[in-house]
Amino acid sequence: MPSEFVERVRRLGRFFLLLFVLGAAAFLSAITAMRIAIEGRVEVMPNLVGQSYTKADATLHAKKLGVMVADHAYSELPIDEVVRQSPPPGTQVKVGQMAQVVLSLGPQMAHLPNLIDQSLPAARLQLLNNGLQLGEVSYIYSSGEPKNLILQQDPLPGNEHIAGPRVSVLVSLGPRPVAYLMPHLTGVPVKQVQKRLAAAGLKAATVVPVVEAGATTDTVVGQTPAPGARVGPETQITLQVASPPGTAAPAPTQNGESEPDGSYARMPNRWQ
């Protein structure tokens, strides 16, 4: 009797073990099937740029994806070819997702006027009259051209096939302004300094009288800017000049002021 019971228990054990193995196999098969099904619903977005709308639609249709025209734009590409796309190429997307594309309108047709040797305001007006806009404006010093005249343009004049409505220009700043290094003026008579300023085309210095023990009257005892600083026609120079006690400040004289340009071409070590 005990042997029959033990045998019956063993059979039940083998039966439940078999059920467990079969259940585990079924579970793993289900997981594998789900993974295959999920992966089967994912595609990699192809590169559509440069393809015609018809070809792009066929490419996406083969991958069970769709296409939607989001916009049109002027481009060097032929009409109805894809200029941009979203999502970008290489993106993993689900089957059935729509790709948004921007289609080309072809190059914009416009007559580009000749802007060279025109002023910036005149060029802007001429572009507006031709349905165009002023693009990037760059500046360069030019010894042979007057200030504010256009030297170059992009695209070139006469070009009728353009990718956008903006025209960039290069504008002359005129000759590069002269600049100097401020010399050390301490101990130099103020009249001699003012002559040097006038000869260099700089502003007449503002003279501030100060009482300086041991200094020769009418000589420079302090200066602004300091020695070695860059100075140009627009720089305001102030000189502290040794004067007897009670002497009033002489009025500064003006000489040769010119329009500020804000840059320096050269910096000689001293005034001639």
RONULO-909980 format. One record per atom (N, C-alpha, C): residue number from 1; residue in one letter; atom name; x, y, z. Coordinates in steps of 0.1 Angstrom, whole numbers. Last residue first. Layout:
N
PT;NUM;a;CA;X;Y;Z
...
***
This chain:
272
PT;272;q;N;551;1130;-356
PT;272;q;CA;562;1136;-363
PT;272;q;C;561;1151;-362
PT;271;w;N;545;1111;-326
PT;271;w;CA;540;1121;-336
PT;271;w;C;553;1127;-343
PT;270;r;N;553;1076;-323
PT;270;r;CA;554;1090;-319
PT;270;r;C;549;1099;-330
PT;269;n;N;547;1052;-332
PT;269;n;CA;551;1053;-319
PT;269;n;C;553;1067;-314
PT;268;p;N;517;1048;-351
PT;268;p;CA;531;1051;-350
PT;268;p;C;535;1054;-336
PT;267;m;N;494;1028;-359
PT;267;m;CA;497;1034;-346
PT;267;m;C;512;1037;-345
PT;266;r;N;467;1026;-382
PT;266;r;CA;481;1024;-378
PT;266;r;C;483;1032;-366
PT;265;a;N;438;1026;-381
PT;265;a;CA;445;1019;-391
PT;265;a;C;460;1016;-388
PT;264;y;N;411;1022;-359
PT;264;y;CA;424;1027;-361
PT;264;y;C;432;1019;-372
PT;263;s;N;377;1034;-354
PT;263;s;CA;387;1023;-356
PT;263;s;C;400;1030;-359
PT;262;g;N;358;1054;-352
PT;262;g;CA;358;1043;-342
PT;262;g;C;367;1032;-345
PT;261;d;N;352;1077;-365
PT;261;d;CA;350;1065;-372
PT;261;d;C;351;1052;-364
PT;260;p;N;339;1110;-362
PT;260;p;CA;345;1098;-356
PT;260;p;C;342;1086;-365
PT;259;e;N;348;1136;-385
PT;259;e;CA;338;1127;-380
PT;259;e;C;344;1114;-374
PT;258;s;N;372;1159;-371
PT;258;s;CA;367;1151;-382
PT;258;s;C;357;1141;-376
PT;257;e;N;386;1191;-365
PT;257;e;CA;378;1180;-360
PT;257;e;C;373;1172;-372
PT;256;g;N;408;1212;-367
PT;256;g;CA;406;1201;-376
PT;256;g;C;398;1189;-370
PT;255;n;N;408;1225;-335
PT;255;n;CA;415;1224;-348
PT;255;n;C;412;1211;-354
PT;254;q;N;401;1248;-309
PT;254;q;CA;397;1236;-317
PT;254;q;C;405;1237;-330
PT;253;t;N;415;1257;-277
PT;253;t;CA;413;1260;-291
PT;253;t;C;409;1247;-299
PT;252;p;N;404;1262;-244
PT;252;p;CA;410;1254;-254
PT;252;p;C;406;1258;-268
PT;251;a;N;411;1290;-224
PT;251;a;CA;401;1283;-232
PT;251;a;C;408;1275;-243
PT;250;p;N;431;1286;-195
PT;250;p;CA;429;1292;-208
PT;250;p;C;419;1284;-216
PT;249;a;N;421;1290;-161
PT;249;a;CA;423;1281;-172
PT;249;a;C;421;1287;-186
PT;248;a;N;438;1315;-142
PT;248;a;CA;426;1309;-148
PT;248;a;C;429;1300;-159
PT;247;t;N;460;1313;-114
PT;247;t;CA;459;1315;-129
PT;247;t;C;446;1308;-134
PT;246;g;N;464;1308;-87
PT;246;g;CA;454;1318;-91
PT;246;g;C;452;1320;-106
PT;245;p;N;499;1300;-90
PT;245;p;CA;486;1300;-82
PT;245;p;C;477;1311;-86
PT;244;p;N;510;1293;-123
PT;244;p;CA;512;1300;-110
PT;244;p;C;498;1299;-103
PT;243;s;N;508;1260;-137
PT;243;s;CA;505;1274;-137
PT;243;s;C;508;1280;-124
PT;242;a;N;513;1232;-157
PT;242;a;CA;518;1239;-145
PT;242;a;C;515;1254;-147
PT;241;v;N;485;1215;-169
PT;241;v;CA;496;1223;-172
PT;241;v;C;500;1231;-160
PT;240;q;N;471;1186;-182
PT;240;q;CA;473;1194;-169
PT;240;q;C;486;1201;-171
PT;239;l;N;450;1181;-209
PT;239;l;CA;464;1183;-205
PT;239;l;C;464;1191;-192
PT;238;t;N;431;1158;-227
PT;238;t;CA;431;1167;-216
PT;238;t;C;446;1168;-211
PT;237;i;N;415;1150;-257
PT;237;i;CA;427;1150;-249
PT;237;i;C;427;1161;-239
PT;236;q;N;392;1129;-272
PT;236;q;CA;393;1142;-264
PT;236;q;C;405;1140;-255
PT;235;t;N;393;1116;-305
PT;235;t;CA;397;1115;-291
PT;235;t;C;398;1128;-284
PT;234;e;N;389;1117;-332
PT;234;e;CA;377;1120;-323
PT;234;e;C;381;1120;-308
PT;233;p;N;413;1111;-345
PT;233;p;CA;407;1124;-346
PT;233;p;C;396;1127;-336
PT;232;g;N;428;1090;-319
PT;232;g;CA;424;1093;-332
PT;232;g;C;418;1107;-333
PT;231;v;N;449;1069;-299
PT;231;v;CA;441;1081;-301
PT;231;v;C;439;1084;-316
PT;230;r;N;458;1045;-276
PT;230;r;CA;454;1048;-290
PT;230;r;C;446;1060;-290
PT;229;a;N;483;1050;-251
PT;229;a;CA;470;1048;-255
PT;229;a;C;468;1051;-269
PT;228;g;N;509;1059;-245
PT;228;g;CA;508;1045;-251
PT;228;g;C;493;1042;-255
PT;227;p;N;501;1079;-217
PT;227;p;CA;510;1076;-227
PT;227;p;C;509;1061;-232
PT;226;a;N;465;1083;-212
PT;226;a;CA;478;1081;-207
PT;226;a;C;488;1078;-219
PT;225;p;N;444;1109;-227
PT;225;p;CA;448;1096;-223
PT;225;p;C;462;1095;-219
PT;224;t;N;457;1130;-202
PT;224;t;CA;446;1120;-205
PT;224;t;C;443;1121;-220
PT;223;q;N;484;1141;-182
PT;223;q;CA;478;1140;-195
PT;223;q;C;467;1129;-194
PT;222;g;N;506;1165;-166
PT;222;g;CA;497;1153;-165
PT;222;g;C;489;1153;-178
PT;221;v;N;522;1186;-170
PT;221;v;CA;525;1178;-158
PT;221;v;C;516;1166;-157
PT;220;v;N;535;1207;-195
PT;220;v;CA;526;1196;-192
PT;220;v;C;531;1188;-180
PT;219;t;N;542;1241;-188
PT;219;t;CA;546;1228;-193
PT;219;t;C;536;1217;-188
PT;218;d;N;536;1266;-177
PT;218;d;CA;531;1263;-191
PT;218;d;C;537;1250;-196
PT;217;t;N;565;1267;-155
PT;217;t;CA;552;1272;-159
PT;217;t;C;549;1269;-174
PT;216;t;N;580;1237;-144
PT;216;t;CA;582;1249;-152
PT;216;t;C;568;1254;-157
PT;215;a;N;577;1226;-111
PT;215;a;CA;575;1224;-125
PT;215;a;C;576;1238;-132
PT;214;g;N;579;1230;-83
PT;214;g;CA;591;1226;-91
PT;214;g;C;589;1225;-105
PT;213;a;N;546;1221;-77
PT;213;a;CA;558;1226;-72
PT;213;a;C;570;1221;-80
PT;212;e;N;519;1230;-96
PT;212;e;CA;528;1218;-94
PT;212;e;C;542;1224;-90
PT;211;v;N;487;1237;-99
PT;211;v;CA;499;1242;-93
PT;211;v;C;508;1230;-90
PT;210;v;N;472;1236;-132
PT;210;v;CA;474;1231;-118
PT;210;v;C;486;1237;-113
PT;209;p;N;447;1241;-157
PT;209;p;CA;459;1246;-149
PT;209;p;C;460;1240;-136
PT;208;v;N;440;1222;-184
PT;208;v;CA;436;1224;-170
PT;208;v;C;448;1229;-162
PT;207;v;N;429;1223;-217
PT;207;v;CA;440;1226;-208
PT;207;v;C;435;1229;-194
PT;206;t;N;421;1200;-241
PT;206;t;CA;415;1209;-230
PT;206;t;C;426;1210;-220
PT;205;a;N;436;1201;-273
PT;205;a;CA;435;1196;-260
PT;205;a;C;428;1206;-251
PT;204;a;N;421;1199;-305
PT;204;a;CA;429;1207;-295
PT;204;a;C;426;1202;-281
PT;203;k;N;421;1167;-321
PT;203;k;CA;414;1178;-314
PT;203;k;C;424;1186;-306
PT;202;l;N;444;1161;-349
PT;202;l;CA;436;1157;-337
PT;202;l;C;430;1169;-330
PT;201;g;N;462;1162;-369
PT;201;g;CA;447;1162;-373
PT;201;g;C;439;1158;-361
PT;200;a;N;488;1166;-364
PT;200;a;CA;483;1152;-365
PT;200;a;C;469;1151;-368
PT;199;a;N;490;1193;-361
PT;199;a;CA;496;1187;-372
PT;199;a;C;492;1173;-375
PT;198;a;N;475;1196;-337
PT;198;a;CA;470;1202;-349
PT;198;a;C;476;1195;-362
PT;197;l;N;493;1184;-319
PT;197;l;CA;480;1179;-321
PT;197;l;C;474;1183;-334
PT;196;r;N;516;1200;-322
PT;196;r;CA;517;1186;-326
PT;196;r;C;503;1180;-328
PT;195;k;N;505;1223;-311
PT;195;k;CA;510;1223;-325
PT;195;k;C;511;1209;-330
PT;194;q;N;501;1215;-285
PT;194;q;CA;490;1219;-293
PT;194;q;C;493;1219;-308
PT;193;v;N;528;1212;-276
PT;193;v;CA;519;1200;-277
PT;193;v;C;507;1203;-286
PT;192;q;N;537;1238;-277
PT;192;q;CA;543;1228;-286
PT;192;q;C;534;1216;-287
PT;191;k;N;522;1249;-256
PT;191;k;CA;520;1254;-270
PT;191;k;C;526;1244;-280
PT;190;v;N;531;1235;-234
PT;190;v;CA;518;1232;-238
PT;190;v;C;516;1237;-253
PT;189;p;N;564;1219;-233
PT;189;p;CA;556;1231;-233
PT;189;p;C;542;1229;-240
PT;188;v;N;568;1189;-216
PT;188;v;CA;568;1195;-229
PT;188;v;C;559;1208;-228
PT;187;g;N;565;1176;-192
PT;187;g;CA;577;1184;-193
PT;187;g;C;577;1192;-207
PT;186;t;N;548;1148;-206
PT;186;t;CA;552;1155;-193
PT;186;t;C;565;1163;-196
PT;185;l;N;540;1133;-227
PT;185;l;CA;541;1147;-229
PT;185;l;C;546;1155;-217
PT;184;h;N;545;1104;-245
PT;184;h;CA;547;1110;-231
PT;184;h;C;549;1125;-233
PT;183;p;N;519;1099;-270
PT;183;p;CA;533;1100;-265
PT;183;p;C;533;1105;-251
PT;182;m;N;496;1076;-281
PT;182;m;CA;497;1088;-273
PT;182;m;C;511;1088;-267
PT;181;l;N;498;1064;-313
PT;181;l;CA;500;1061;-299
PT;181;l;C;503;1074;-291
PT;180;y;N;471;1070;-337
PT;180;y;CA;485;1072;-331
PT;180;y;C;485;1066;-317
PT;179;a;N;455;1064;-369
PT;179;a;CA;456;1064;-354
PT;179;a;C;470;1065;-349
PT;178;v;N;434;1072;-396
PT;178;v;CA;448;1072;-391
PT;178;v;C;447;1072;-375
PT;177;p;N;409;1051;-411
PT;177;p;CA;413;1063;-403
PT;177;p;C;427;1061;-397
PT;176;r;N;407;1038;-443
PT;176;r;CA;409;1035;-429
PT;176;r;C;415;1047;-422
PT;175;p;N;383;1053;-466
PT;175;p;CA;397;1050;-462
PT;175;p;C;398;1047;-447
PT;174;g;N;350;1037;-464
PT;174;g;CA;360;1047;-468
PT;174;g;C;374;1043;-464
PT;173;l;N;335;1015;-459
PT;173;l;CA;337;1024;-448
PT;173;l;C;346;1036;-452
PT;172;s;N;313;1000;-483
PT;172;s;CA;326;1007;-480
PT;172;s;C;325;1016;-468
PT;171;v;N;296;969;-480
PT;171;v;CA;296;984;-481
PT;171;v;C;309;990;-476
PT;170;l;N;281;943;-496
PT;170;l;CA;294;947;-490
PT;170;l;C;295;962;-491
PT;169;v;N;250;926;-492
PT;169;v;CA;258;936;-498
PT;169;v;C;271;938;-490
PT;168;s;N;225;902;-502
PT;168;s;CA;235;907;-493
PT;168;s;C;244;916;-500
PT;167;v;N;191;899;-507
PT;167;v;CA;203;902;-514
PT;167;v;C;213;908;-504
PT;166;r;N;163;877;-505
PT;166;r;CA;173;886;-499
PT;166;r;C;186;887;-507
PT;165;p;N;145;857;-514
PT;165;p;CA;143;871;-518
PT;165;p;C;154;881;-513
PT;164;g;N;161;827;-527
PT;164;g;CA;154;835;-517
PT;164;g;C;154;849;-521
PT;163;a;N;173;816;-549
PT;163;a;CA;167;807;-539
PT;163;a;C;159;814;-529
PT;162;i;N;169;827;-583
PT;162;i;CA;175;829;-569
PT;162;i;C;167;820;-560
PT;161;h;N;174;836;-614
PT;161;h;CA;170;824;-606
PT;161;h;C;177;824;-593
PT;160;e;N;184;858;-625
PT;160;e;CA;170;858;-624
PT;160;e;C;165;846;-616
PT;159;n;N;210;881;-623
PT;159;n;CA;206;867;-620
PT;159;n;C;191;867;-618
PT;158;g;N;215;908;-624
PT;158;g;CA;211;902;-636
PT;158;g;C;207;887;-634
PT;157;p;N;242;909;-599
PT;157;p;CA;231;915;-607
PT;157;p;C;228;908;-620
PT;156;l;N;247;880;-578
PT;156;l;CA;252;890;-587
PT;156;l;C;240;897;-595
PT;155;p;N;231;876;-545
PT;155;p;CA;236;872;-558
PT;155;p;C;240;884;-567
PT;154;d;N;255;899;-535
PT;154;d;CA;253;885;-536
PT;154;d;C;238;882;-534
PT;153;q;N;277;926;-543
PT;153;q;CA;264;921;-539
PT;153;q;C;263;906;-542
PT;152;q;N;301;953;-534
PT;152;q;CA;297;940;-540
PT;152;q;C;283;936;-535
PT;151;l;N;300;979;-526
PT;151;l;CA;311;975;-534
PT;151;l;C;308;961;-541
PT;150;i;N;281;1008;-519
PT;150;i;CA;281;993;-520
PT;150;i;C;292;989;-530
PT;149;l;N;292;1035;-499
PT;149;l;CA;288;1030;-512
PT;149;l;C;289;1014;-512
PT;148;n;N;301;1045;-474
PT;148;n;CA;287;1041;-475
PT;148;n;C;283;1037;-489
PT;147;k;N;328;1065;-486
PT;147;k;CA;321;1058;-475
PT;147;k;C;307;1056;-479
PT;146;p;N;344;1059;-518
PT;146;p;CA;338;1067;-507
PT;146;p;C;331;1059;-497
PT;145;e;N;373;1039;-525
PT;145;e;CA;359;1041;-526
PT;145;e;C;354;1050;-515
PT;144;g;N;400;1033;-520
PT;144;g;CA;397;1039;-533
PT;144;g;C;382;1042;-535
PT;143;s;N;403;1021;-495
PT;143;s;CA;410;1034;-497
PT;143;s;C;405;1041;-510
PT;142;s;N;379;1008;-475
PT;142;s;CA;383;1008;-489
PT;142;s;C;390;1022;-492
PT;141;y;N;369;985;-450
PT;141;y;CA;376;998;-453
PT;141;y;C;381;997;-468
PT;140;i;N;336;971;-450
PT;140;i;CA;351;969;-452
PT;140;i;C;357;983;-455
PT;139;y;N;307;953;-439
PT;139;y;CA;314;965;-441
PT;139;y;C;329;962;-442
PT;138;s;N;276;938;-448
PT;138;s;CA;289;937;-443
PT;138;s;C;297;950;-447
PT;137;v;N;243;928;-444
PT;137;v;CA;251;940;-447
PT;137;v;C;265;938;-440
PT;136;e;N;221;904;-456
PT;136;e;CA;232;907;-447
PT;136;e;C;240;919;-452
PT;135;g;N;195;918;-475
PT;135;g;CA;199;907;-466
PT;135;g;C;210;912;-457
PT;134;l;N;167;935;-485
PT;134;l;CA;181;937;-482
PT;134;l;C;184;926;-472
PT;133;q;N;144;919;-508
PT;133;q;CA;147;925;-495
PT;133;q;C;162;926;-494
PT;132;l;N;121;924;-537
PT;132;l;CA;132;918;-530
PT;132;l;C;135;925;-516
PT;131;g;N;105;936;-555
PT;131;g;CA;100;925;-547
PT;131;g;C;110;918;-540
PT;130;n;N;116;958;-567
PT;130;n;CA;117;946;-574
PT;130;n;C;112;934;-566
PT;129;n;N;113;978;-548
PT;129;n;CA;106;979;-560
PT;129;n;C;106;967;-569
PT;128;l;N;131;968;-529
PT;128;l;CA;117;967;-526
PT;128;l;C;109;969;-539
PT;127;l;N;155;974;-542
PT;127;l;CA;152;960;-540
PT;127;l;C;137;959;-537
PT;126;q;N;154;1002;-542
PT;126;q;CA;154;995;-555
PT;126;q;C;151;981;-553
PT;125;l;N;156;1007;-514
PT;125;l;CA;144;1011;-521
PT;125;l;C;143;1004;-535
PT;124;r;N;182;997;-509
PT;124;r;CA;171;991;-502
PT;124;r;C;158;994;-510
PT;123;a;N;198;1014;-525
PT;123;a;CA;197;1000;-528
PT;123;a;C;185;993;-522
PT;122;a;N;194;1038;-511
PT;122;a;CA;189;1037;-525
PT;122;a;C;188;1023;-529
PT;121;p;N;206;1032;-486
PT;121;p;CA;191;1035;-487
PT;121;p;C;186;1034;-501
PT;120;l;N;233;1027;-494
PT;120;l;CA;225;1017;-488
PT;120;l;C;210;1020;-489
PT;119;s;N;242;1039;-527
PT;119;s;CA;241;1040;-513
PT;119;s;C;232;1030;-507
PT;118;q;N;259;1022;-554
PT;118;q;CA;247;1029;-548
PT;118;q;C;249;1030;-533
PT;117;d;N;279;1006;-563
PT;117;d;CA;281;1021;-564
PT;117;d;C;269;1028;-559
PT;116;i;N;257;979;-571
PT;116;i;CA;271;984;-569
PT;116;i;C;272;999;-572
PT;115;l;N;233;969;-577
PT;115;l;CA;234;978;-565
PT;115;l;C;247;984;-563
PT;114;n;N;214;960;-604
PT;114;n;CA;228;963;-600
PT;114;n;C;228;973;-589
PT;113;p;N;186;938;-596
PT;113;p;CA;192;951;-601
PT;113;p;C;207;951;-597
PT;112;l;N;174;908;-606
PT;112;l;CA;183;914;-596
PT;112;l;C;189;926;-602
PT;111;h;N;142;897;-611
PT;111;h;CA;153;905;-618
PT;111;h;C;161;911;-607
PT;110;a;N;132;864;-603
PT;110;a;CA;132;879;-600
PT;110;a;C;144;885;-607
PT;109;m;N;119;834;-594
PT;109;m;CA;122;843;-606
PT;109;m;C;121;857;-602
PT;108;q;N;133;810;-573
PT;108;q;CA;124;822;-574
PT;108;q;C;128;830;-587
PT;107;p;N;134;775;-583
PT;107;p;CA;141;788;-580
PT;107;p;C;131;800;-582
PT;106;g;N;107;755;-569
PT;106;g;CA;117;758;-579
PT;106;g;C;124;771;-576
PT;105;l;N;93;749;-548
PT;105;l;CA;86;757;-558
PT;105;l;C;95;760;-570
PT;104;s;N;95;717;-532
PT;104;s;CA;101;729;-538
PT;104;s;C;92;736;-548
PT;103;l;N;78;708;-501
PT;103;l;CA;81;706;-515
PT;103;l;C;86;719;-522
PT;102;v;N;83;693;-471
PT;102;v;CA;82;706;-478
PT;102;v;C;87;705;-492
PT;101;v;N;65;667;-453
PT;101;v;CA;75;672;-463
PT;101;v;C;72;686;-468
PT;100;q;N;60;644;-428
PT;100;q;CA;57;658;-433
PT;100;q;C;68;663;-442
PT;99;a;N;48;612;-427
PT;99;a;CA;60;620;-428
PT;99;a;C;56;633;-434
PT;98;m;N;28;594;-405
PT;98;m;CA;29;603;-416
PT;98;m;C;42;610;-416
PT;97;q;N;27;559;-396
PT;97;q;CA;30;573;-393
PT;97;q;C;31;581;-406
PT;96;g;N;24;533;-403
PT;96;g;CA;12;541;-404
PT;96;g;C;15;556;-401
PT;95;v;N;46;519;-380
PT;95;v;CA;39;517;-392
PT;95;v;C;26;526;-392
PT;94;k;N;66;543;-361
PT;94;k;CA;56;532;-362
PT;94;k;C;50;531;-376
PT;93;v;N;101;549;-367
PT;93;v;CA;87;553;-366
PT;93;v;C;78;541;-366
PT;92;q;N;133;560;-361
PT;92;q;CA;125;548;-361
PT;92;q;C;110;553;-358
PT;91;t;N;152;580;-384
PT;91;t;CA;143;579;-372
PT;91;t;C;135;567;-373
PT;90;g;N;164;581;-409
PT;90;g;CA;171;573;-398
PT;90;g;C;162;572;-386
PT;89;p;N;156;615;-417
PT;89;p;CA;160;602;-421
PT;89;p;C;167;594;-409
PT;88;p;N;133;633;-394
PT;88;p;CA;145;632;-403
PT;88;p;C;148;618;-407
PT;87;p;N;96;633;-397
PT;87;p;CA;109;631;-390
PT;87;p;C;121;630;-399
PT;86;s;N;102;657;-421
PT;86;s;CA;101;655;-406
PT;86;s;C;92;643;-404
PT;85;q;N;121;673;-446
PT;85;q;CA;112;663;-442
PT;85;q;C;113;662;-426
PT;84;r;N;127;695;-475
PT;84;r;CA;129;691;-461
PT;84;r;C;118;681;-457
PT;83;v;N;122;692;-503
PT;83;v;CA;133;701;-498
PT;83;v;C;137;697;-483
PT;82;v;N;112;671;-528
PT;82;v;CA;113;673;-513
PT;82;v;C;125;681;-509
PT;81;e;N;99;686;-558
PT;81;e;CA;109;677;-551
PT;81;e;C;109;680;-536
PT;80;d;N;83;704;-570
PT;80;d;CA;77;693;-564
PT;80;d;C;87;682;-559
PT;79;i;N;108;717;-592
PT;79;i;CA;94;718;-587
PT;79;i;C;89;705;-582
PT;78;p;N;142;710;-584
PT;78;p;CA;131;712;-593
PT;78;p;C;118;712;-586
PT;77;l;N;161;730;-561
PT;77;l;CA;156;718;-565
PT;77;l;C;145;720;-575
PT;76;e;N;166;755;-551
PT;76;e;CA;173;752;-563
PT;76;e;C;169;738;-569
PT;75;s;N;135;769;-539
PT;75;s;CA;147;761;-538
PT;75;s;C;153;759;-551
PT;74;y;N;108;781;-520
PT;74;y;CA;117;783;-532
PT;74;y;C;130;775;-529
PT;73;a;N;84;758;-506
PT;73;a;CA;94;768;-505
PT;73;a;C;102;769;-518
PT;72;h;N;54;747;-489
PT;72;h;CA;62;748;-502
PT;72;h;C;72;759;-499
PT;71;d;N;43;722;-465
PT;71;d;CA;46;736;-470
PT;71;d;C;53;735;-483
PT;70;a;N;35;696;-459
PT;70;a;CA;34;706;-449
PT;70;a;C;35;720;-454
PT;69;v;N;20;669;-472
PT;69;v;CA;27;681;-476
PT;69;v;C;24;692;-466
PT;68;m;N;26;637;-460
PT;68;m;CA;17;648;-459
PT;68;m;C;25;661;-463
PT;67;v;N;25;601;-463
PT;67;v;CA;32;614;-465
PT;67;v;C;22;625;-465
PT;66;g;N;30;570;-444
PT;66;g;CA;23;579;-452
PT;66;g;C;30;592;-454
PT;65;l;N;41;535;-446
PT;65;l;CA;41;549;-440
PT;65;l;C;33;558;-449
PT;64;k;N;48;510;-455
PT;64;k;CA;35;512;-448
PT;64;k;C;35;525;-440
PT;63;k;N;69;510;-472
PT;63;k;CA;72;508;-458
PT;63;k;C;60;510;-449
PT;62;a;N;57;517;-495
PT;62;a;CA;63;504;-494
PT;62;a;C;67;500;-480
PT;61;h;N;50;544;-490
PT;61;h;CA;40;534;-491
PT;61;h;C;45;519;-490
PT;60;l;N;75;556;-492
PT;60;l;CA;69;555;-479
PT;60;l;C;58;544;-479
PT;59;t;N;79;554;-519
PT;59;t;CA;89;549;-510
PT;59;t;C;83;547;-496
PT;58;a;N;56;567;-530
PT;58;a;CA;58;553;-532
PT;58;a;C;68;547;-523
PT;57;d;N;62;593;-521
PT;57;d;CA;49;587;-517
PT;57;d;C;51;571;-519
PT;56;a;N;85;599;-534
PT;56;a;CA;85;598;-520
PT;56;a;C;73;591;-514
PT;55;k;N;76;598;-561
PT;55;k;CA;85;588;-557
PT;55;k;C;86;587;-541
PT;54;t;N;58;621;-560
PT;54;t;CA;53;608;-564
PT;54;t;C;63;597;-559
PT;53;y;N;76;642;-553
PT;53;y;CA;65;638;-544
PT;53;y;C;60;624;-547
PT;52;s;N;110;633;-559
PT;52;s;CA;98;639;-563
PT;52;s;C;87;634;-553
PT;51;q;N;138;637;-537
PT;51;q;CA;129;628;-544
PT;51;q;C;116;636;-548
PT;50;g;N;152;654;-522
PT;50;g;CA;156;653;-535
PT;50;g;C;147;644;-543
PT;49;v;N;146;636;-492
PT;49;v;CA;151;649;-498
PT;49;v;C;156;647;-512
PT;48;l;N;141;613;-479
PT;48;l;CA;132;617;-490
PT;48;l;C;136;629;-497
PT;47;n;N;154;586;-464
PT;47;n;CA;157;599;-468
PT;47;n;C;149;603;-480
PT;46;p;N;130;567;-443
PT;46;p;CA;140;569;-453
PT;46;p;C;143;583;-456
PT;45;m;N;127;556;-410
PT;45;m;CA;123;567;-419
PT;45;m;C;134;568;-430
PT;44;v;N;122;523;-403
PT;44;v;CA;132;534;-403
PT;44;v;C;128;544;-413
PT;43;e;N;94;510;-384
PT;43;e;CA;102;511;-396
PT;43;e;C;112;523;-394
PT;42;v;N;75;487;-365
PT;42;v;CA;85;498;-365
PT;42;v;C;93;498;-378
PT;41;r;N;60;464;-364
PT;41;r;CA;53;477;-366
PT;41;r;C;62;489;-365
PT;40;g;N;77;444;-358
PT;40;g;CA;71;444;-371
PT;40;g;C;64;457;-374
PT;39;e;N;81;446;-331
PT;39;e;CA;92;450;-340
PT;39;e;C;87;451;-355
PT;38;i;N;56;436;-323
PT;38;i;CA;59;450;-320
PT;38;i;C;70;455;-330
PT;37;a;N;58;409;-332
PT;37;a;CA;47;418;-337
PT;37;a;C;50;432;-335
PT;36;i;N;80;400;-318
PT;36;i;CA;81;400;-333
PT;36;i;C;70;410;-338
PT;35;r;N;70;403;-292
PT;35;r;CA;82;410;-296
PT;35;r;C;83;412;-311
PT;34;m;N;49;384;-294
PT;34;m;CA;46;398;-291
PT;34;m;C;58;407;-295
PT;33;a;N;63;361;-298
PT;33;a;CA;54;365;-308
PT;33;a;C;50;380;-306
PT;32;t;N;77;359;-274
PT;32;t;CA;85;361;-286
PT;32;t;C;76;366;-297
PT;31;i;N;56;356;-256
PT;31;i;CA;65;368;-255
PT;31;i;C;72;370;-268
PT;30;a;N;46;331;-265
PT;30;a;CA;38;343;-265
PT;30;a;C;46;356;-265
PT;29;s;N;68;315;-259
PT;29;s;CA;63;316;-273
PT;29;s;C;55;329;-275
PT;28;l;N;68;317;-231
PT;28;l;CA;80;322;-239
PT;28;l;C;76;324;-254
PT;27;f;N;44;304;-226
PT;27;f;CA;46;318;-222
PT;27;f;C;57;324;-230
PT;26;a;N;48;278;-236
PT;26;a;CA;38;286;-242
PT;26;a;C;39;301;-238
PT;25;a;N;69;270;-219
PT;25;a;CA;71;271;-233
PT;25;a;C;61;280;-240
PT;24;a;N;55;271;-194
PT;24;a;CA;66;280;-196
PT;24;a;C;69;281;-211
PT;23;g;N;36;250;-199
PT;23;g;CA;32;264;-197
PT;23;g;C;43;274;-199
PT;22;l;N;53;228;-202
PT;22;l;CA;45;232;-213
PT;22;l;C;40;247;-212
PT;21;v;N;64;227;-176
PT;21;v;CA;73;229;-188
PT;21;v;C;65;234;-200
PT;20;f;N;41;223;-161
PT;20;f;CA;49;235;-159
PT;20;f;C;58;238;-171
PT;19;l;N;32;198;-170
PT;19;l;CA;24;210;-172
PT;19;l;C;32;223;-171
PT;18;l;N;54;183;-161
PT;18;l;CA;51;184;-176
PT;18;l;C;43;196;-179
PT;17;l;N;50;186;-134
PT;17;l;CA;63;191;-140
PT;17;l;C;61;193;-155
PT;16;f;N;26;173;-131
PT;16;f;CA;27;187;-129
PT;16;f;C;39;194;-134
PT;15;f;N;35;147;-137
PT;15;f;CA;24;153;-145
PT;15;f;C;25;168;-143
PT;14;r;N;54;141;-118
PT;14;r;CA;58;142;-132
PT;14;r;C;48;149;-141
PT;13;g;N;36;141;-96
PT;13;g;CA;48;151;-97
PT;13;g;C;52;153;-111
PT;12;l;N;20;120;-102
PT;12;l;CA;14;134;-101
PT;12;l;C;25;144;-102
PT;11;r;N;39;99;-100
PT;11;r;CA;32;102;-113
PT;11;r;C;26;116;-113
PT;10;r;N;46;102;-73
PT;10;r;CA;56;104;-83
PT;10;r;C;49;107;-97
PT;9;v;N;22;94;-61
PT;9;v;CA;27;108;-59
PT;9;v;C;37;111;-69
PT;8;r;N;20;67;-69
PT;8;r;CA;10;77;-74
PT;8;r;C;15;91;-72
PT;7;e;N;42;57;-56
PT;7;e;CA;42;57;-71
PT;7;e;C;32;67;-76
PT;6;v;N;34;60;-30
PT;6;v;CA;46;67;-34
PT;6;v;C;46;68;-49
PT;5;f;N;12;43;-30
PT;5;f;CA;10;57;-27
PT;5;f;C;22;65;-32
PT;4;e;N;24;18;-35
PT;4;e;CA;14;23;-45
PT;4;e;C;12;38;-43
PT;3;s;N;39;16;-11
PT;3;s;CA;46;17;-24
PT;3;s;C;36;22;-35
PT;2;p;N;19;13;9
PT;2;p;CA;27;25;8
PT;2;p;C;34;27;-5
PT;1;m;N;8;-12;0
PT;1;m;CA;0;0;0
PT;1;m;C;9;13;0
***
